[in-house]
């Protein structure tokens, strides 16, 4: 009998790739996302258009919240993480072997504009995942993502950041994720709920719609297809980040689920710093067109930003056997090709 897996944030960038990875394994997958979500990342699984009307949704547990898919072992369920009662019922009935809790408000700028929503989505939403596990004594393992944004000003430490370095976040999103990690730790220590934390640095790849790598490759693809002027407006190109391709992100999640030690934190990163300017240069190299770059656009700048963020991935490599398999050039090329195919399929969309 197949075990069940629950994935929150299933329609997102990482969630959709995780489903692609798990779909051929011996699991029944329950993918949760917000009511009214656009399921473009999962449209290859969905029977009808992802903007499916309410009366065409399937009934599960007495609610019309299941979007029909082509796969008997994959169920998409629309549920807000702050719907405590429904989430409790779902977790009790699903009784998952693994929970990949990827659902979150994960953007920095919106966290400044609406910090309350960020805290409710990330912190309260996480409590609503753990409480049913505790209440019904469910034997599961929760894979809980953290973020390099938690480090904030400690990024100035002058070396790749370790799991034990101080967390000094400089924005509401980073602060919310510190709270999420601490919640995971306390549910493990106090109630014995297996929780493994994977602290993501910059994860990128096809389907990623935000961040420098996505913006650069998307714009170059639009320009090459003739649906955008040959101009790219950018923010700060002088910072450095640590980028990991999505294939290695999924590798890390699966290693954490199957080999990770409960209560531990593992950095998911390449261990290499990449200049954002270099990222842009690589993206530009995919095009034969002359493209003008306009730097320091005010709407691209954050209220507070970190100059250099690099992670130390020695722990996940040494303890779980993690290996980087993609170069940043390969990842960006995959993204560029994805966007070209996307725009050819969907036509001119807002850039």
N, C-alpha and C positions, 0 to 999 in steps of 0.2 A: 504494500500500500504506500502510495507516494506521500511524502511529508509536505506540509504547507509552509510557504514563505510569504511573509507580509512585507511589502515595500511601500513606504510613504513617499510622497513626492514622485510618484511613478512616472508621471508625464514629463518630468524635468529632464535636463541634459544627462545627468549621471543615472537617474532612475531608469530611463528608457534604454540606455546601453546595458545596464545590469539585467534588465528583462531579456534583452537579446542574448546575453550570456547564459542566463538560467533556463531559457525556454526549451532547450533540448535535453535538460537534465530531468531527473526523476522527481519533480516537484509540481505541486499545484501552486501557482503564483497568484497572489491577491495584490493588485496594484491600486493603492489609494491616492486620490488627488482631489483637489477642491471642486465643489459643485461649480459648473460653468467654466471649467478649465478648457483650454484649447488643446486638443490631443494630437497636434501635428507630429510630435515625436513618436507617437504610437499608432499613427494612421495605417501602418502596414499590418496591424493586427485587428483593426476595427472593421466590423461588418458594414456599417454605414458611415456617412459623413460624421466627423467627430463633433460637429455642432448638433448633436442628436437631440431631438425634441424630447420633452419629459415623458410624453405618453408612449414613446418607443423604447424607453429604458426598461431593462428587465428588473423583476422584483427579486430581491435577496433579503432574507430576514425581515420580511414584511414591508420593505421600503423599495420604491422604484429608483434605485441608485446604481444599478449595474449596467454598464455600457456593453453591448454585445460584441464579442470578438470571434475570430475564426478558430481560436484554439480552445479546446475543452479544458486545458490545464492552465489557462490564463484568464483571470477575471479582473476587469477594471471596475472599481467602486468609487463613487463620488462621495466623499466624506470630509468635512472640515475637521481639522485636528482639535479645534476647540469645542466640537460637539461631543462632550464628555460621555453622554449616555449612549449614543450610537457607536462611538469608538470602543467603549467598554463591551458592548454586545458583540461587535465584530471580532475583537481580539479573543473573547471567550469562545465564540463559535469556531473561529479559524484555528485556534490552538497552534500557532505557528512554531516551527522548529527554529527558524531564524526570523528576526525582524531587522530590516535595513531601514533605519529611521532617517530618510533623506529629505523629508518634507520640512521646509523652513522658508522664512523670508530671508533671502541670502544676499541681498544687495545693500551696499553701503549707503549710497545716496538716499534711497527711500527710508533707510533707518534714521537718517537725520530729519527727514520731513515728517515721518510718523513713527517715532520711537515706541509708542504704546502698541501699535500693531506688531512691530518687530518682537517686542517682549512677549506679547500674547501668543503669537504664532510659534515662536521658538521655545520659550521657557514653559508656558502653560501647556502648549501642545506636547512637549516632551513629558511633562508630569502626567498628562492624559494617556500617554503610551505606557508608562511604568505602573500606574495605579491598578489597572486591571490585571496585570501580571502578578502583582503582589496580592490583590484581592482573591484571585482564583488559583493562586499558586501554580501558575503555568510554567512548565519547564521549557524555556526558550533562551535564546542568546540574542541580545540586542547589539547591533553594530551601529554605533553612534558617531556621526561625523563632527569633528571640530574644525577649526580653521586657523590658518597662520595669521589672520587678522586679529586674533587674540593677543598676539605679542606686542603690537603697538610700538611704543618707544623702546622696548627692549631689543628691537631690531638693530639698534645702534651698538649692540654688544661686540660687533667686530668679527664674528665667526658664524658659521652655519648654526642655526638654532636647534637646540636639543629639546627633548620632551620635558625636561626638568627646568628649563629656563623660565624666568618670571613672566607672567601674563599681565601686560599693561596696556590694554586696548585703548584706542583713542576715538572710538565711535560706538554708537548704540549697538550696531550689529555685532562687533567684536565682543562687547560686554555681554550680550545675550548668549553668545556661544560659550563664553567662560562659564556662565551659569548652567548651560546645558551639560557641559562636561562634568561639573561638580555634582549635578543631579545624578548623572549616570554613576559616578563614583559612590555617592551616598546610598543609592539603591542597591549597589553591589555589596558595600560594607555592612549595611544595616539589615538587608533583607535577602542577601545571597543571590540576587538576580544577576545572571551572567551578562556583563556589559563590556564590550571592547570598543575603545575609542580610536578612531582613525582621524588624525589631525591633517586635513588637507591644506596644502599650499595651493598654488594656482593650477587647477585642473582644466584642461582644454581639449578641444577636438571637434569633429563634426557634430552638428546640432547645438553647439554652444552659441548662444545668441548675445551674450554680453561679455565685456572685457576687451582688452586691447587686441588679443589674437583674433577674436571673432570679428571685431569692428574692422580691423585692417583687411582680413581675408575677404570678408563680405563686400567691402567697398571695392576692392580690386576686382572681384568677380563681377560686380555690377558694372564697373567701368568697362571691363573687357566685353561684356554682353551689350554694351551700348545703351544701358538703361540709367546711367548716371554720368554726370560731368566728370572729367578727369582731374578731380580735386579731392584731397583727403584732408579734413580738418581734425587736428589731434590736440590732446592735452599735453601733459608732462612726459617727454620722451627720455628724460635723464634719470629715471628711476630704474631699479633692477628688481627682477622677480625670479622665482624658481617655478618653472613650468613642467607639468607632467601630462603626457598624453593619456587620453581616455582609456586606451587598452590597458595601460599600467595602473590606472585608477581602479578599474574593475578587478585586475589581478590582486591589488591590495585589499579590496573589500572581501574577496573570496578567501584570501589567506587569513584575514582577521576573523572571518566566520568559522573557518575550519581548523585554524592553528593558533589563533590569537589567545593570549592569556587574559582571562577576565580581570577587570580592574586596571588593565594596562592601557597606555597611550602609545600609538605608533604614528610616526610622521610619514605621510605619503608625499614624497617630493623627489626631485631628481638629484638634489645636492649640488646643483650648478646654478650660478647666477646668469641671467640673460638680460642684457640691456634692452629696454623697450624700444629704443631706436633701432637696434639690430633686428628686433621682431618685425618692425615696419619694413626695414630693408629687405628682409627675406620675402615678405608678402609682395612687395613691389617687384621683386625679381621674377615673379610668376607671369608678369604682364610685359608685352612688347610695346605698350603705349607709354607716352610721356605723361606722367602724373605729377601734378603740383601738390606739394605738402604745405599746409598752413598750420603753423604751430601755435600752441598756447591759446586754444579757444576756451573762453570763459565757461561755457556750459559743459566742458569736458573735465573741469577741475573739481576736486573734492575739497571740502572744508579742511580736512586734515588727512595727510597721506604719509606713508613711510617710504624713505628713499631706497632702502635695500632690505629685501626679505629673502633669505636663503635658508633652507632646511637641512638638517643632518638626518639622513635616512639609514644610518648604520644599524639602528636597533631593528627595524623591520627587515633589513637585509640579513642580519646575523641570526635573528631569532625565528623568522618566518620564511626565509629563503626568497625574499623579494628581489627581482632583477628588472632594471629598466630595459625595455625592449624597443623604444621608439626615440628617434632624434627629434629635436624641435623642428628641423626642416621637414621631416616626413609628416609630422603632425600638422604643420601649417599647410603643406601641400594637400593633405587629405581634406582639410577644412575649405581650402580654396575650391577644390573639385566638388565638394559637397554643395557649396553655395552656387556654383555654376549650374549644377544639376537642379538644385532647388528652384532657381529663378527661371530656368528653361521650362520646368514643369508647371510652375505656378504663375508665370508671367511677371509683369511689373508690380512690385509691392512697395510699400513705404520703406525707404532706406533708413 
